[in-house]
Amino acid sequence: MELNIELYFAKNGKRYRSLGCECCTGKIDSDADTVDKIIAELKNTNIGERAGRAQDNEDSYALQKLRREGYM
């Protein structure tokens, strides 16, 4: 089965690394518009998967806190 989630593919030099609510998930600079290009980009990047998430930029330990509270 092949899934094609368009938001993960670059358009106009931007793409999503991690999806949550679109209004609070930022895009990263990227030209990766195919699965092979995304894989190559991931092998050569130091940008974290959740780098565009507004919640994580507000509190660098937000995910750990949610896990500790049983949210995840």
Distance bins in CASP14 RR format, pairs under 12 A and 6 or more apart:
PFRMAT RR
TARGET T0000
AUTHOR 0000-0000-0000
RMODE 2
METHOD distances of the structure
MODEL  1
2 35 0 0 0 0 1 0 0 0 0 0 0
3 9 0 0 0 0 0 1 0 0 0 0 0
3 35 0 0 0 0 0 1 0 0 0 0 0
4 33 0 0 0 0 0 1 0 0 0 0 0
4 34 0 0 0 0 0 1 0 0 0 0 0
4 35 0 0 0 0 1 0 0 0 0 0 0
5 15 0 0 0 0 0 1 0 0 0 0 0
5 16 0 0 0 0 1 0 0 0 0 0 0
5 17 0 0 0 0 0 1 0 0 0 0 0
5 18 0 0 0 0 0 1 0 0 0 0 0
5 19 1 0 0 1 0 0 0 0 0 0 0
5 20 0 0 0 0 0 1 0 0 0 0 0
5 35 0 0 0 0 0 1 0 0 0 0 0
5 38 0 0 0 0 0 1 0 0 0 0 0
6 15 0 0 0 0 1 0 0 0 0 0 0
6 16 0 0 0 0 1 0 0 0 0 0 0
6 19 0 0 0 0 0 1 0 0 0 0 0
6 33 0 0 0 0 0 1 0 0 0 0 0
7 14 0 0 0 0 0 1 0 0 0 0 0
7 15 1 0 0 1 0 0 0 0 0 0 0
7 16 1 0 1 0 0 0 0 0 0 0 0
7 17 0 0 0 0 0 1 0 0 0 0 0
7 18 0 0 0 0 0 1 0 0 0 0 0
7 19 1 0 0 1 0 0 0 0 0 0 0
7 20 0 0 0 0 1 0 0 0 0 0 0
7 22 1 0 0 1 0 0 0 0 0 0 0
7 25 0 0 0 0 1 0 0 0 0 0 0
7 26 0 0 0 0 0 1 0 0 0 0 0
7 27 0 0 0 0 1 0 0 0 0 0 0
7 28 0 0 0 0 0 1 0 0 0 0 0
7 30 0 0 0 0 0 1 0 0 0 0 0
7 33 0 0 0 0 0 1 0 0 0 0 0
7 38 0 0 0 0 0 1 0 0 0 0 0
8 14 0 0 0 0 0 1 0 0 0 0 0
8 15 1 0 0 1 0 0 0 0 0 0 0
8 16 1 0 1 0 0 0 0 0 0 0 0
8 17 0 0 0 0 1 0 0 0 0 0 0
8 18 0 0 0 0 1 0 0 0 0 0 0
8 19 1 0 0 1 0 0 0 0 0 0 0
8 25 0 0 0 0 0 1 0 0 0 0 0
8 27 0 0 0 0 0 1 0 0 0 0 0
8 28 0 0 0 0 0 1 0 0 0 0 0
8 30 0 0 0 0 1 0 0 0 0 0 0
8 32 0 0 0 0 1 0 0 0 0 0 0
8 33 0 0 0 0 1 0 0 0 0 0 0
8 34 0 0 0 0 0 1 0 0 0 0 0
8 35 0 0 0 0 1 0 0 0 0 0 0
8 37 0 0 0 0 0 1 0 0 0 0 0
8 38 1 0 0 1 0 0 0 0 0 0 0
8 39 0 0 0 0 0 1 0 0 0 0 0
8 41 0 0 0 0 0 1 0 0 0 0 0
8 42 0 0 0 0 0 1 0 0 0 0 0
8 49 0 0 0 0 0 1 0 0 0 0 0
9 15 1 0 0 1 0 0 0 0 0 0 0
9 16 0 0 0 0 1 0 0 0 0 0 0
9 17 0 0 0 0 0 1 0 0 0 0 0
9 27 0 0 0 0 0 1 0 0 0 0 0
9 30 0 0 0 0 1 0 0 0 0 0 0
9 31 0 0 0 0 0 1 0 0 0 0 0
9 32 1 0 0 1 0 0 0 0 0 0 0
9 33 1 0 1 0 0 0 0 0 0 0 0
9 34 1 0 0 1 0 0 0 0 0 0 0
9 35 0 0 0 0 1 0 0 0 0 0 0
9 36 0 0 0 0 0 1 0 0 0 0 0
9 37 0 0 0 0 1 0 0 0 0 0 0
9 38 1 0 0 1 0 0 0 0 0 0 0
9 41 0 0 0 0 0 1 0 0 0 0 0
10 16 0 0 0 0 1 0 0 0 0 0 0
10 17 0 0 0 0 0 1 0 0 0 0 0
10 27 0 0 0 0 1 0 0 0 0 0 0
10 28 0 0 0 0 1 0 0 0 0 0 0
10 29 0 0 0 0 1 0 0 0 0 0 0
10 30 1 0 1 0 0 0 0 0 0 0 0
10 31 1 0 1 0 0 0 0 0 0 0 0
10 32 1 0 1 0 0 0 0 0 0 0 0
10 33 1 0 1 0 0 0 0 0 0 0 0
10 34 0 0 0 0 1 0 0 0 0 0 0
10 35 0 0 0 0 0 1 0 0 0 0 0
10 37 1 0 0 1 0 0 0 0 0 0 0
10 38 0 0 0 0 1 0 0 0 0 0 0
10 41 0 0 0 0 1 0 0 0 0 0 0
11 27 0 0 0 0 1 0 0 0 0 0 0
11 30 0 0 0 0 1 0 0 0 0 0 0
11 31 0 0 0 0 1 0 0 0 0 0 0
11 32 0 0 0 0 0 1 0 0 0 0 0
11 33 1 0 0 1 0 0 0 0 0 0 0
12 27 0 0 0 0 1 0 0 0 0 0 0
12 29 0 0 0 0 0 1 0 0 0 0 0
12 30 0 0 0 0 0 1 0 0 0 0 0
12 31 0 0 0 0 1 0 0 0 0 0 0
12 33 0 0 0 0 0 1 0 0 0 0 0
13 27 0 0 0 0 1 0 0 0 0 0 0
13 28 0 0 0 0 1 0 0 0 0 0 0
13 29 1 0 0 1 0 0 0 0 0 0 0
13 30 1 0 0 1 0 0 0 0 0 0 0
13 31 1 0 1 0 0 0 0 0 0 0 0
13 32 0 0 0 0 1 0 0 0 0 0 0
13 33 0 0 0 0 1 0 0 0 0 0 0
13 37 0 0 0 0 0 1 0 0 0 0 0
13 41 0 0 0 0 0 1 0 0 0 0 0
14 25 0 0 0 0 0 1 0 0 0 0 0
14 26 0 0 0 0 1 0 0 0 0 0 0
14 27 1 1 0 0 0 0 0 0 0 0 0
14 28 1 0 0 1 0 0 0 0 0 0 0
14 29 1 0 0 1 0 0 0 0 0 0 0
14 30 1 0 0 1 0 0 0 0 0 0 0
14 31 0 0 0 0 1 0 0 0 0 0 0
14 32 0 0 0 0 0 1 0 0 0 0 0
14 33 0 0 0 0 0 1 0 0 0 0 0
14 52 0 0 0 0 0 1 0 0 0 0 0
15 25 0 0 0 0 0 1 0 0 0 0 0
15 26 0 0 0 0 1 0 0 0 0 0 0
15 27 1 0 0 1 0 0 0 0 0 0 0
15 28 1 0 0 1 0 0 0 0 0 0 0
15 29 0 0 0 0 1 0 0 0 0 0 0
15 30 1 0 1 0 0 0 0 0 0 0 0
15 31 0 0 0 0 1 0 0 0 0 0 0
15 32 1 0 0 1 0 0 0 0 0 0 0
15 33 1 0 0 1 0 0 0 0 0 0 0
15 34 0 0 0 0 0 1 0 0 0 0 0
15 37 0 0 0 0 1 0 0 0 0 0 0
15 38 1 0 0 1 0 0 0 0 0 0 0
15 41 0 0 0 0 1 0 0 0 0 0 0
15 42 0 0 0 0 0 1 0 0 0 0 0
15 45 0 0 0 0 0 1 0 0 0 0 0
15 47 0 0 0 0 0 1 0 0 0 0 0
15 51 0 0 0 0 0 1 0 0 0 0 0
15 52 0 0 0 0 0 1 0 0 0 0 0
16 22 0 0 0 0 1 0 0 0 0 0 0
16 24 0 0 0 0 0 1 0 0 0 0 0
16 25 1 0 0 1 0 0 0 0 0 0 0
16 26 1 0 0 1 0 0 0 0 0 0 0
16 27 1 0 1 0 0 0 0 0 0 0 0
16 28 1 0 0 1 0 0 0 0 0 0 0
16 29 0 0 0 0 0 1 0 0 0 0 0
16 30 0 0 0 0 1 0 0 0 0 0 0
16 32 0 0 0 0 0 1 0 0 0 0 0
16 38 0 0 0 0 0 1 0 0 0 0 0
16 47 0 0 0 0 0 1 0 0 0 0 0
16 49 0 0 0 0 0 1 0 0 0 0 0
16 50 0 0 0 0 0 1 0 0 0 0 0
16 51 0 0 0 0 0 1 0 0 0 0 0
16 52 0 0 0 0 1 0 0 0 0 0 0
16 53 0 0 0 0 0 1 0 0 0 0 0
17 25 0 0 0 0 1 0 0 0 0 0 0
17 26 0 0 0 0 1 0 0 0 0 0 0
17 27 0 0 0 0 1 0 0 0 0 0 0
17 28 1 0 1 0 0 0 0 0 0 0 0
17 29 0 0 0 0 0 1 0 0 0 0 0
17 30 0 0 0 0 1 0 0 0 0 0 0
17 32 0 0 0 0 1 0 0 0 0 0 0
17 38 0 0 0 0 1 0 0 0 0 0 0
17 41 0 0 0 0 1 0 0 0 0 0 0
17 42 0 0 0 0 1 0 0 0 0 0 0
17 45 0 0 0 0 1 0 0 0 0 0 0
17 47 1 0 0 1 0 0 0 0 0 0 0
17 48 1 0 0 1 0 0 0 0 0 0 0
17 49 1 0 1 0 0 0 0 0 0 0 0
17 50 1 0 0 1 0 0 0 0 0 0 0
17 51 1 0 0 1 0 0 0 0 0 0 0
17 52 1 0 0 1 0 0 0 0 0 0 0
17 53 0 0 0 0 1 0 0 0 0 0 0
17 56 0 0 0 0 0 1 0 0 0 0 0
18 24 0 0 0 0 0 1 0 0 0 0 0
18 25 1 0 0 1 0 0 0 0 0 0 0
18 26 0 0 0 0 1 0 0 0 0 0 0
18 27 0 0 0 0 0 1 0 0 0 0 0
18 28 0 0 0 0 1 0 0 0 0 0 0
18 42 0 0 0 0 0 1 0 0 0 0 0
18 47 0 0 0 0 0 1 0 0 0 0 0
18 48 0 0 0 0 1 0 0 0 0 0 0
18 49 1 0 1 0 0 0 0 0 0 0 0
18 50 1 0 1 0 0 0 0 0 0 0 0
18 51 1 0 0 1 0 0 0 0 0 0 0
18 52 1 0 0 1 0 0 0 0 0 0 0
18 53 1 0 0 1 0 0 0 0 0 0 0
18 54 0 0 0 0 0 1 0 0 0 0 0
18 55 0 0 0 0 0 1 0 0 0 0 0
18 56 0 0 0 0 1 0 0 0 0 0 0
18 63 0 0 0 0 0 1 0 0 0 0 0
19 25 1 0 1 0 0 0 0 0 0 0 0
19 26 0 0 0 0 1 0 0 0 0 0 0
19 27 0 0 0 0 0 1 0 0 0 0 0
19 49 0 0 0 0 0 1 0 0 0 0 0
19 50 0 0 0 0 0 1 0 0 0 0 0
19 52 0 0 0 0 0 1 0 0 0 0 0
19 53 0 0 0 0 1 0 0 0 0 0 0
20 26 0 0 0 0 1 0 0 0 0 0 0
20 49 0 0 0 0 0 1 0 0 0 0 0
20 50 0 0 0 0 1 0 0 0 0 0 0
20 52 0 0 0 0 1 0 0 0 0 0 0
20 53 1 0 0 1 0 0 0 0 0 0 0
20 54 0 0 0 0 0 1 0 0 0 0 0
20 55 0 0 0 0 1 0 0 0 0 0 0
20 56 0 0 0 0 0 1 0 0 0 0 0
21 52 0 0 0 0 0 1 0 0 0 0 0
21 53 0 0 0 0 1 0 0 0 0 0 0
21 54 0 0 0 0 1 0 0 0 0 0 0
21 55 0 0 0 0 1 0 0 0 0 0 0
22 52 0 0 0 0 0 1 0 0 0 0 0
22 53 0 0 0 0 0 1 0 0 0 0 0
22 54 0 0 0 0 0 1 0 0 0 0 0
23 53 0 0 0 0 0 1 0 0 0 0 0
23 54 0 0 0 0 1 0 0 0 0 0 0
23 55 0 0 0 0 0 1 0 0 0 0 0
24 50 0 0 0 0 0 1 0 0 0 0 0
24 52 0 0 0 0 1 0 0 0 0 0 0
24 53 1 0 0 1 0 0 0 0 0 0 0
24 54 1 0 1 0 0 0 0 0 0 0 0
24 55 1 0 0 1 0 0 0 0 0 0 0
24 56 0 0 0 0 1 0 0 0 0 0 0
24 57 0 0 0 0 1 0 0 0 0 0 0
24 58 0 0 0 0 1 0 0 0 0 0 0
24 62 0 0 0 0 0 1 0 0 0 0 0
25 49 0 0 0 0 0 1 0 0 0 0 0
25 50 0 0 0 0 1 0 0 0 0 0 0
25 51 0 0 0 0 0 1 0 0 0 0 0
25 52 1 0 0 1 0 0 0 0 0 0 0
25 53 1 0 1 0 0 0 0 0 0 0 0
25 54 1 0 0 1 0 0 0 0 0 0 0
25 55 0 0 0 0 1 0 0 0 0 0 0
25 56 0 0 0 0 0 1 0 0 0 0 0
25 57 0 0 0 0 0 1 0 0 0 0 0
26 47 0 0 0 0 0 1 0 0 0 0 0
26 50 0 0 0 0 0 1 0 0 0 0 0
26 51 0 0 0 0 1 0 0 0 0 0 0
26 52 1 0 1 0 0 0 0 0 0 0 0
26 53 1 0 0 1 0 0 0 0 0 0 0
26 54 1 0 0 1 0 0 0 0 0 0 0
26 55 0 0 0 0 0 1 0 0 0 0 0
26 56 0 0 0 0 0 1 0 0 0 0 0
26 57 0 0 0 0 1 0 0 0 0 0 0
27 47 0 0 0 0 0 1 0 0 0 0 0
27 51 0 0 0 0 1 0 0 0 0 0 0
27 52 1 0 0 1 0 0 0 0 0 0 0
27 53 0 0 0 0 0 1 0 0 0 0 0
27 54 0 0 0 0 0 1 0 0 0 0 0
28 38 0 0 0 0 0 1 0 0 0 0 0
28 41 0 0 0 0 1 0 0 0 0 0 0
28 42 0 0 0 0 0 1 0 0 0 0 0
28 45 0 0 0 0 1 0 0 0 0 0 0
28 46 0 0 0 0 0 1 0 0 0 0 0
28 47 1 0 1 0 0 0 0 0 0 0 0
28 48 0 0 0 0 1 0 0 0 0 0 0
28 49 0 0 0 0 0 1 0 0 0 0 0
28 50 0 0 0 0 0 1 0 0 0 0 0
28 51 1 0 0 1 0 0 0 0 0 0 0
28 52 1 0 0 1 0 0 0 0 0 0 0
28 53 0 0 0 0 0 1 0 0 0 0 0
29 41 0 0 0 0 0 1 0 0 0 0 0
29 45 0 0 0 0 0 1 0 0 0 0 0
29 47 0 0 0 0 1 0 0 0 0 0 0
29 51 0 0 0 0 0 1 0 0 0 0 0
29 52 0 0 0 0 0 1 0 0 0 0 0
30 37 0 0 0 0 1 0 0 0 0 0 0
30 38 0 0 0 0 1 0 0 0 0 0 0
30 40 0 0 0 0 0 1 0 0 0 0 0
30 41 1 0 0 1 0 0 0 0 0 0 0
30 42 0 0 0 0 0 1 0 0 0 0 0
30 44 0 0 0 0 0 1 0 0 0 0 0
30 45 0 0 0 0 1 0 0 0 0 0 0
30 47 0 0 0 0 1 0 0 0 0 0 0
30 51 0 0 0 0 0 1 0 0 0 0 0
30 52 0 0 0 0 0 1 0 0 0 0 0
31 37 1 0 0 1 0 0 0 0 0 0 0
31 38 0 0 0 0 0 1 0 0 0 0 0
31 40 0 0 0 0 0 1 0 0 0 0 0
31 41 0 0 0 0 1 0 0 0 0 0 0
32 38 1 0 1 0 0 0 0 0 0 0 0
32 39 0 0 0 0 1 0 0 0 0 0 0
32 40 1 0 0 1 0 0 0 0 0 0 0
32 41 1 0 1 0 0 0 0 0 0 0 0
32 42 0 0 0 0 1 0 0 0 0 0 0
32 43 0 0 0 0 0 1 0 0 0 0 0
32 44 0 0 0 0 0 1 0 0 0 0 0
32 45 0 0 0 0 1 0 0 0 0 0 0
32 47 0 0 0 0 0 1 0 0 0 0 0
33 40 0 0 0 0 0 1 0 0 0 0 0
33 41 0 0 0 0 0 1 0 0 0 0 0
34 40 0 0 0 0 1 0 0 0 0 0 0
34 41 0 0 0 0 0 1 0 0 0 0 0
35 41 0 0 0 0 0 1 0 0 0 0 0
35 42 0 0 0 0 0 1 0 0 0 0 0
36 42 0 0 0 0 0 1 0 0 0 0 0
36 43 0 0 0 0 0 1 0 0 0 0 0
37 43 0 0 0 0 0 1 0 0 0 0 0
37 44 0 0 0 0 0 1 0 0 0 0 0
37 45 0 0 0 0 0 1 0 0 0 0 0
38 44 0 0 0 0 0 1 0 0 0 0 0
38 45 0 0 0 0 0 1 0 0 0 0 0
38 49 0 0 0 0 0 1 0 0 0 0 0
39 45 0 0 0 0 0 1 0 0 0 0 0
41 47 0 0 0 0 1 0 0 0 0 0 0
41 48 0 0 0 0 0 1 0 0 0 0 0
41 49 0 0 0 0 0 1 0 0 0 0 0
42 48 0 0 0 0 1 0 0 0 0 0 0
42 49 0 0 0 0 1 0 0 0 0 0 0
45 51 0 0 0 0 1 0 0 0 0 0 0
47 53 0 0 0 0 0 1 0 0 0 0 0
48 56 0 0 0 0 1 0 0 0 0 0 0
48 57 0 0 0 0 0 1 0 0 0 0 0
48 60 0 0 0 0 0 1 0 0 0 0 0
48 63 0 0 0 0 0 1 0 0 0 0 0
49 56 0 0 0 0 1 0 0 0 0 0 0
49 63 0 0 0 0 0 1 0 0 0 0 0
50 56 1 0 1 0 0 0 0 0 0 0 0
50 57 0 0 0 0 1 0 0 0 0 0 0
50 59 0 0 0 0 0 1 0 0 0 0 0
50 60 0 0 0 0 0 1 0 0 0 0 0
50 62 0 0 0 0 1 0 0 0 0 0 0
50 63 1 0 0 1 0 0 0 0 0 0 0
50 64 0 0 0 0 0 1 0 0 0 0 0
50 66 0 0 0 0 0 1 0 0 0 0 0
51 57 0 0 0 0 1 0 0 0 0 0 0
51 60 0 0 0 0 0 1 0 0 0 0 0
52 58 0 0 0 0 0 1 0 0 0 0 0
53 59 0 0 0 0 0 1 0 0 0 0 0
53 60 0 0 0 0 0 1 0 0 0 0 0
53 62 0 0 0 0 1 0 0 0 0 0 0
53 63 0 0 0 0 1 0 0 0 0 0 0
53 66 0 0 0 0 0 1 0 0 0 0 0
54 62 0 0 0 0 0 1 0 0 0 0 0
55 61 0 0 0 0 0 1 0 0 0 0 0
55 62 1 0 1 0 0 0 0 0 0 0 0
55 63 0 0 0 0 1 0 0 0 0 0 0
55 65 0 0 0 0 0 1 0 0 0 0 0
55 66 0 0 0 0 1 0 0 0 0 0 0
55 71 0 0 0 0 0 1 0 0 0 0 0
56 62 1 0 1 0 0 0 0 0 0 0 0
56 63 1 0 0 1 0 0 0 0 0 0 0
56 64 0 0 0 0 0 1 0 0 0 0 0
56 65 0 0 0 0 0 1 0 0 0 0 0
56 66 0 0 0 0 0 1 0 0 0 0 0
57 63 0 0 0 0 0 1 0 0 0 0 0
58 65 0 0 0 0 0 1 0 0 0 0 0
59 65 1 0 0 1 0 0 0 0 0 0 0
59 66 0 0 0 0 0 1 0 0 0 0 0
61 67 0 0 0 0 0 1 0 0 0 0 0
61 68 0 0 0 0 1 0 0 0 0 0 0
61 69 0 0 0 0 0 1 0 0 0 0 0
62 68 0 0 0 0 0 1 0 0 0 0 0
62 69 0 0 0 0 0 1 0 0 0 0 0
62 71 0 0 0 0 0 1 0 0 0 0 0
62 72 0 0 0 0 0 1 0 0 0 0 0
63 69 0 0 0 0 0 1 0 0 0 0 0
63 70 0 0 0 0 0 1 0 0 0 0 0
63 71 0 0 0 0 1 0 0 0 0 0 0
63 72 1 0 0 1 0 0 0 0 0 0 0
64 70 0 0 0 0 0 1 0 0 0 0 0
64 71 0 0 0 0 0 1 0 0 0 0 0
64 72 0 0 0 0 1 0 0 0 0 0 0
65 71 0 0 0 0 1 0 0 0 0 0 0
65 72 0 0 0 0 0 1 0 0 0 0 0
66 72 1 0 1 0 0 0 0 0 0 0 0
END
